[in-house]
Amino acid sequence: MTQPAEANSTSLFQVFAHADDDLYFANPDLYRLLAAGHRVTSVYLTAGEADGRNVDTRDPLRQQAPADYAGYMEARQNGLCAAYATMVLGDREAAWVREPVELLPGVAAERFFLSDAPHVQLFFLGLRMADPAHGFPADQPAVRLTGLWDGRAARQPTLLAAESALHQAQALGREDVVGALTQLLSYAQPTLLWTMDPDPLHEAYDETRGITSSDHADHTATAQFAREALRRHLRGGGRPPLTEHFTGYGNKHWPSNLSERSHALKKSLVDVYAGADGHACAHRYCGDLQLGDGSDIRRYGWSTRSRYPQGTQWLHRQQDGRLAAYAVLGDQAAVWTETEPGAGRFEGPLLLPGGDLVPCLAVAPDRTGGVHLVGLRRVPGPEGRVDVEVVRMWRQGRTGSVLPWESMGNPDQATRDWRRCREVGVPTAVVDPAGHLHVFVRNFSVGVSMRRETAEGLGAWEVLGGRGMQDSLTTVARTTGRIDMYATNRTGGVRWRQEAVYGPFKLEDQLVTGVPESWRPASGLTPVQVGRSRVALFYREEDTGAVMRHRQRPNGTWEQRVDRLSDDGGTGAVAAARLLGPDHDLVVLARRDERSRPAVAVLPADDRITERPEWERHEIQMTGAPSIAADVHGRAVVTVLGADGRLHWARQEEPRPGVRFGPWQAG
């Protein structure tokens, strides 16, 4: 194989089950990286042979077509190559080199790379379904990818595509697959690792029949293979990448978060893959004809959503005046810190002790200048078992010393069912005026649970209720000492609020009733206190990704009007921070725009908006969500994590209206 990526270049490594998973679940993010010329290494674990009939599934005569598993695998590979060639070179017919590659002794894969863009490479392992429905003897134990992962099967056979460059099929064990992925990680040295959701939300649950997953079992197993390979890569000294787990079929249950333009781009590339883009299909295996022109029927392609959505409160000012930015790199918490208060330069990342974290981290500053970090630790066990628990770490603000990660358990631990516990959502955290930490998460019932400290110590998990919650909880500690916790469900936004300091939380089911057409948020609600008794909420609108603002009245009720603040879309949470000074009262907004770039705007904190603000943009390929904080001089600083795995930041030149941000820097 050719040499791995250069040390400071952007390198995406992605692991998927099937040849169209990245087109459905990672686009248009994937397209942006490919169009920018970045290195991409894609691995597909299964043959994806289905029933072997490369005929539109809506064709009433398709069952009369003979099964040709090798032919259908070939067609899917060719369709994927056409889609990649379109994304990279704008030419679906661009030439590919196809060759066998031995990844480990006795473990081979087929590699494709574009002749005119060899930095884009696709690897196919070809693991197939072994059961009577796919031509195997009835007395032979059935094998699928899930069985290979959890140990029910010792080995799984592979399938050779009809025109494969490989010479013979193989039978791979779990260690073969993990070892091959670990080897490819070492080869790619990625700054980004993408795969599917390892712990998808259930679609149904019955005490007798158990859990029905919202996602394809192959997706889930693939994510677990990828995480184990990452774990070994990191323990072997490999560079820790930023990691993203994409939601699969479960997207169809939530408001669509892509704009019409972004969705049309995604669909056009799936159509290329499916041979439904109007080209003359002269090749025998020209694409995945099972989809035909009906890819849009599958509503799960209407969104591109993270299983572990990044919040916006990950930049904060320490007791010593320096800004510190936190994230998960690989499976460890990492921190970048200003070299001096207000210096405008960051150093790092410093990896904090402890591993096995999934890529989400809540950051809750306390009154001493320290900070609580709250995350999810995911530890695999035998026979497919996995234990997921909420964990916390405290970091001292001046010295940077840390206490070891401490388990806070799991909101569903009383069930003693690890399958239910694995669905715990992304935590959000806040500290009350007495210095007590409050942690909120989505639970298995798709409601909200909370665990908090009291004067007597850490209390038990409390069930706060709620139904159908999206995994994007946010908090705000009001200047009155009360805490609000906001969430979105399938139909709108809800709030839990304290009527008294340190008191219980009361649920308000609907924040808005008069504007339902504008009130199906496709992201979390970012709250900002804009007055003694008022909060403004910023969020993404369903089907457009536009930034919206909804304001509270001084009497605690909510306005019926919602302000639209952007013309284009984008995904992820909207960062917002208030800058209040003797001669200014501003809200600074930052978001990931439709082209995956950071966009920043400044607007008055509490004036009616008559026109949409101007958004400053920069040509950085970013991931996740931005964060905003004021430096020691009161200037807004915006930080993002780049596709290159580095921290990027821009600083306001002066904290007043109309003042633009300085040039973006990276560290």
N, C-alpha and C positions, 0 to 999 in steps of 0.2 A: 504494500500500500504506500501511497505518497506520504510526505511528511505531515505531521499534525499542524494545527493552527499555530500562528505566531503568538507569543506570550500576551500581547496587549490587544489583539484583534478580537472582534465579535465572532463568536462561534456558537451556533445553536446545535444542540444534540437532542433529537426527539425520538421517543419510543412509542409506537402505536401497535395495535393489534391487526388492523385491516388497512388495505390500500387506500381507503377514502377517509379514514378517521381524521387526519390532519386537515383535509379539505373541509370537512363538516364542522370540526370543533376548534381548530386552531386558526383558521382563517377568519378575518383578513389579516390577523397579526403576522402569520407566516408570509403572506404576500409582501407585506411592507419590508420584512427583512431580506427576502429574496430580491425584491426590486432595488434595494439599496446596495446589493452586491455582496452581502455578508456570506460567510461560510455556513453551510447547512449540511448536517449529516442526519439522515432519517433512517430508522430501523423499523421494519414491519415483521412481527413475530409469526403470524399465521399465514396460511395459504389463502384464506378467505374464499374457499372453494364452494361454499354454500351447497346448492343442489346440483351444481355443474351445468345449469342451463342458462346460457347467455342470451336470454330472451326477456323482453319487457314483462315484468310481473303482472301487468294488467292485460296481457295478451291471453285470450281464452284458450288458445291452442298451445300454450307454452309447455304443458305437461306431455305433449306428444313429442317434444324435442328430446333427443337422447342426452343423457348426462355425460358431460365431458369435463371432468374436474380440472385436468391439466390445461385444457383450453380456456376455461373460465378464469383460472388463475393468471394465465398469460394475458387475457383480455384486460383484467384489472390492472396488471402491471403496466401494460401499454397505455391504458387510459391515464394512470397516474403520471407516467412519463410525459404524456402530452400536456397534462395540466401544469406540471413543473416547468416544462419548456416554455409554455405560455407565460408563466409568472416571471421566469428569469430572462428569457430572450424575446418574448413576444411572438414566438414561432412554434406552434404546436408540433411541427414536423422536424424540429431540430434533431440533429443526430446524437445518439447515445452510444457510449462504449459499454459493453456488457461482458462481465468476466467473473469467474469463480475466485473466491478469496478464502483461504484457510485462516480462521480467526484463532483457533486453538487446535492442537493436534486432534484430528478426527472430527473437527467441527467446522464445517464450511458454510458459507453464505454466498449468495449471488449479489454482485455489486454492479450498479448502473451509475455512470457519471456522464454529464454532458460534455461533448467534445469541445464546445466553445466556452464552457464554464465548468471546469473540472472541480471547482470548489463546492459544487452541489452534487451530493452523492446519496444514493438510495441503496439500502441493504435489505435483502429478503431472506428470512430463515425458513419460511414455508411450512411451519408446523400445521398438521392437518387434523381434522376430526376423524377419529377411528371408531366407527360404530357400524352396525348393520345397514343403516340408512345411507352410508357412504361406501358401500361395497365390501365391508369387512365381514368375516365369519361371525355368525350369531353367538358362537361360544367364546369369542375373543372379548376380553374386558374392554368396555368403552373408555376412550381417552379423549379429553379435551384439555385446553390450556389450564383451566381451573384445577383439574386433577393433577396435572404435572406440578403446579405450584404448591398445592397443599399436601402432596405426598401420596395421594390415592393411586397415582400411576408412577411407575419407575421411569418409563421412557415414553416418548411420543414420536410417531413417525413423521417424516416430512414428505412433501409432495414436490415434484419437479414440474415447473411450468412447461407448456408445450414446446417452447423453443429455448429452454434453459441452457445456460452454459455449464451448469453442473453436470457431473458424469453419473452420479448415482444418488438415490435417496438415502436418508440417514434415520437413525432413531436417537433422539436427543433426550438426555435427562435434565432434571432441574439445574444441576450444577453446570451442565454444558451451556444452558441458556444464560444463566447468571454470569458465568465466566466469559462468554462471548460478549455480552453487553459491557462488562467491566473492561475488557480489552478495547472495545470500541470507544469507551469513555476516555481511556488513556490516550488513544489515538487522536480523538477530536479535541481534547482539553477544552471542554465547552465553558463559555461564560453564561450560557443559558441551558437548562435542561427542561424539556417539555414532555409530559406524558398525560395519561388520563387520571381520573379520580380513583384513588385506592379504596375509598370508603363511601360509596354513593348513598344518597338518601333513599329510603325505602319508598316504594310506590303503594304498597299495601302491607298490612300486618294482621295476622290471625294467630291466636294462641295455639291452635292445632296445626295449621299449615305453615306457620312461621312467617319469615320475611320474604316479600317479593321485591326485588331490587328495581330501581328506576332505570338501571343501566344494563348494558350487555355484559355478561359474565366475562367474556374475553377482554373487554376494556379494563375491568377491575383487576383481573389477574396480570395483565400487562403492566399496569401501574405498580403492582407489588414486585414484579420482576425488576422493573426500572429502579424502584427505591432500594432494593437489596443490592443491585449493581452499584448504585450511587454510594451506598454505605461502604462497600468494599473499596471503591475508588478513593473515597475520602480517607479511610483507614490506611490505605497504601500511600498516602501523601499527595493525592491528586488535587488539582485546583478546585476549590468549592464554587460551584455555579449558583446563580439565582435559579430557583426551581419554580415551575408552574404546573399545576394539575388542572386540566380542563374538565368541566362538567360535560357529560355525554348526553344520553337520551333524556336525562332529567331536565334539560333546558325547556322542554315542551310544557313543563308545569309552571313556569314563571313568566312574567312580562318580558317581551322581546326587547333586547337591549341594543340591537343594531339599527342604524338608520336605513332608510330605503336604499340609499346609495351603497352603503357597505354590504347590505344583504344582497343587492343585485350583483356586486362584484363577487361575493362568495358563490352565489348561484351560478354565475357565468363560468366559473372555474370548475364547479361540480359538473356542469353540462359538458365541458370539454372532456372531463374524465369519463362521462357516461356516453360520449359520442353523440350528444344531443345539441351540439353547437352549430349544426348546419353544414359541417364539412362532409366531403364525399368519403364515405366509409369503405375504402377499397381493401383494407387489410382484413385478413380472416379473423384476427383477434384485435379489433380496433378500439375497444373500450368496454366499459361495464354497461351493457345494454339492458341489464335487469332494471336499472333505474329509469331508462328512457328519458323523457322530458319531465318526469314527475318528481324530481328531487325536492321541489318546494313543498310537496305534500307532507314531508317529514318535518314537522314543526320544530324539531330539536335543532335544525340548522339555522333558525331565525336569530339565534344568540351566540355569542362567544363569551363564555362565563368561566371564571375561576372557581374551583372548589374551595379555595382558601383566599377569599377576596382581601386584598391588603387595605387596611384602614389608612387614615390620613394623619394620625397623631403620633408619628414616629420621629419627629424632630422636636427637641425641646432645649431650653436654656438651663444649664446647670447652675448650681450655687456659685461657682467661680466665674460665671458670666459667659462661659464658652458654650457654643451650641454643640449638641451631640445628636447624631442620626443613627437609628437602629434598624436592623433588618436581619433576616435569616439567610445566611450563605451556606450552601450545602445543607447540612442539618444542624448548624450551630448558630447561635445569636452572634451578631457582629455589630461593632460600633465604629463610626467615624467621628472624630472630635476636632473642633476648631483648634488651631495651633495656639491662638491667643484670643481673648474676648474681642469680638468685632473685627478680627483680622481678615476675614473673608477667605481663609484657606483652611481646608480640613486635612487631617492625616488619618491613616488607617487603610483598610479595616483591621481592627483588633478583634480576633475571635475569642469569645467568652467561653469558659469551660462548660462541658456537657454537650451531648449530641442527641440524635434521634428526633429532632424537632421537625415538624412539617412547616411549610413556608408561610407562617402567620405569626405576628408578634404584636401584642398590645403593650403600649408604653404609658405608664401612669405616674407622673411626677408626684412626690409627696412634699410635705411642708418643710422637711429638713434639707431640701435640695437634692435628695436622692431620687431614684426612680425605680418603680416596680416594673419588671418585664413579665408578661404572662403569655404563655404559648401552649401548644399541644405537643406532647411527646408520644410518639408512635413506635412501639417496640413489637416486632414480629416474634411469634412463638411457633411451637410445633403444630403440625396438622392444619396449617392455615390460620391458626389463631393469631389475633393481633390485639394488643392492649393499648388503648388510647386514653390518655389522662391529661387533665389540665395541670400545668406546672407554672411555678412562679420563681423569680429570682429578684433579689434586691441589690441594687448597685449604688454605692456611695457617690455623692455628687462631686466631691472635691478630689478624693484620692483615686476614684475609679475601682476601688476594691469591691468584690462581689461575695455574696453568700451563695452556697450551692443551690441548684434547682431543688425546689420542694414540691412534692405532689399535693395538689388540691383535690385529687380524685376525679370523679366523673359524675355528672348529674343523674345518670341512670345506673350507678353502681349498685343500688339496692336490688336491681333485677337479677344480678349475678349472671347476666347474659352479655358476653363480650361482643356479640354481634350487634346488639342494641347500643352498647357503649361506644362502638367505633364511629357512630354517626354524629358524635358531638360536634357542634359548630365552632366557628371562629370566635375566640373570646374578645370582649371589650372590657376595659377596666378603668376605674376612677377611684380617687381617694377623697374621703369626706374631710370636713374641717378638723376632726379629731385625729386625722392621720390613718384612718381605717380603710383598708383596701376593699373595694367591691368589684366582683367579677361576674359578668353576665355572659351566658352562652345559649345557643339554641340546643334543645334537647331532642330525644328520639321522637317525642310526640309532636315535634315541629312547633313547640311553644318555647318559652323562655324560662331558664333556671338561673338562680343567682346564689353565689356564696360570698359572704362578707366577714370581715373581722369585726369583733366587738371588744369591749373592755375586758371580757373574759377569755378572749382568744378567737380562733377561727370557728365560725358557726357552721351548721350543717347546710347542705344544699336546700334551697327553697324553690318551690315551683311557683312562678309568677303568673303562669297561664299564657293565653294567646294561642292563635291557631294559624297554621300555614305561613309561618314566618320565613322570609328570605334570610339568608345567612349573612346579614350585614347590619349588626347591631351597633349603635353609637351612643355615646354618653356626653353629657355636659354637666359640670359642677357650677351651678349658678353662684353669683356673688352673695346671695342670701344664705348659702350653705346647703341648699337643697340640691338633690341630684335628679336629673331627668335622664331617662333611657328611651331612645327612639328605635323603632324597627319598622320594616315594611313587610307586608304580606302579599298575597296574590291580588288584592284589590285596592290597597291603599297604604296609609301610614298610621301607626299607633304610637302611643306614648305611655310609659310608666313614670309617674312623678311622685315625689315626696311632698305631702302637705305640710310636714314639719321636719325640721332638721333632725337627722338620725331616725326618722320615722319609717313606717311601712310604705310600700310602693303601691300606688293606685293605678289601675289600667284605664286608659281612655281608648276605646275601640277605634274611633274614627276622628282624625284631626280635621277633616274637611268633608263637608256634605254637599256644598253648593257647586263644586266644580269637578264632578267625578270624571269628566272626559280628560281632565288634566292631572288626574290623581291616581295613576297606577305607576308609581316609581319603578324604574328598572335598575335602581341602585339603592344603597343605603341613604339615609337622611343625615346630612352633616349639619349639626346645630351650632349656631353662633349667637351668644347673647349680645343683643344690640341695644339694650336699654335695661333699666332696673327690673322691669317686669316683662320684657319682650325677648323673644327668640326668633331668629330667621333660620329657615331650613333650606338647604341647597341639595339638589338631587338631579338625577337623569330622568328624562321623560321617556316613557315607553314608546317604542317604534321609531324614535328620532335620535335618542342619545343626547338631546339638547339639554343644557343646564337650565334648571328652573329654580325660582326662589319663591318661597311661601312664608308669609310673615304673621307673627302673632300681634294682636292688639294689646294695649296697656292693661285692659281688663281680663286678659288671659284667653279670650276667644281668638279665633283665627280668621284672617281676611278671606273673602270669597274669591279674590283675584289672585292669580299666580303669574309671576313675571317670567318671561322667557329671556334668558341672558346670552344665548349663543345661537348662531345660525347653523352650525354643523354639529355632528355627533361625536362619538367616541365612547369608550367604555371605562368602567372603574369609578370609584368614588371621587367626589369633588372636594378638594381641600379648601377650607375657608378659615380666615383668622381676622379678628378685629384689631385695628391699630388706633388707639385712642391717645391723643396728646392735647396740649393746650390750644393748638390751632388746627387740629384735624380730628376727624372721626371717620375712619375708613374701614372697609372690608376688602381684603385681598383674596382673590380666588385663583386657584390653579387646578388644572385638569389635564387629562390625556386626551388629545384631540383625535379626530377621525383618521389621521395619518400616523398615529402613535407618537406624536410630538408633544412636548410640554407647551401649554398655553396659559398665560397669566393675564389677569385683569384686575383693576382697582376701581371700586365704586363707593359712593357715600354709604355710610352704615345704615342710615334710616330714612333716606329720601325716596320718594316715588321715582322710579326709573322711567324716563320718557323715551329713551332710545337705548339700544343694546350697547354694552361697553365694548371698547376696543380691546382685542386680545393680542398680546405679544406672544410670538411663537419662536421656536428655535429648532433647527434641524438635528435634534437628538432623537434617536430611537429609544424610547423609554418603555419600561415595564411597570405593571402595577399602578399605584396611585401616588400622587405627589404629597408633600407635606410642607407646611408653612410655620414659621416662628419668627418672632422679633428678636433681633440681636441686642447686644448690650446698649447700642445707641438708638434703639427703637426702630431700626430699619427692617423691613420685611425681607426674609430670606426664604427662597423656595428651593426645595431639594427633590430630586427624582433619582431613581435607579435606572441606569442605562442598560441597553442590551449588551454592552461590553462588560457588564458586571461591576461597573464603577459607580461611585456617587457623583452626581452632577448638581451644581447649584448656581443660582443667580441671586444677586443682592440689590435691593432698592437703593438708588443713589441717595435719596433723601426721603424721610417718612412724611410725604405730603402729596396732595392730589396732583395728578398730571406728571409726576416724576417717574420716568421709566426705570426699568431694571438694567443693571450693568451686564456685561458679557457673561455668558455661561462658562463655568470652569468645571474641571473634572479632577478627581483625586482617587 
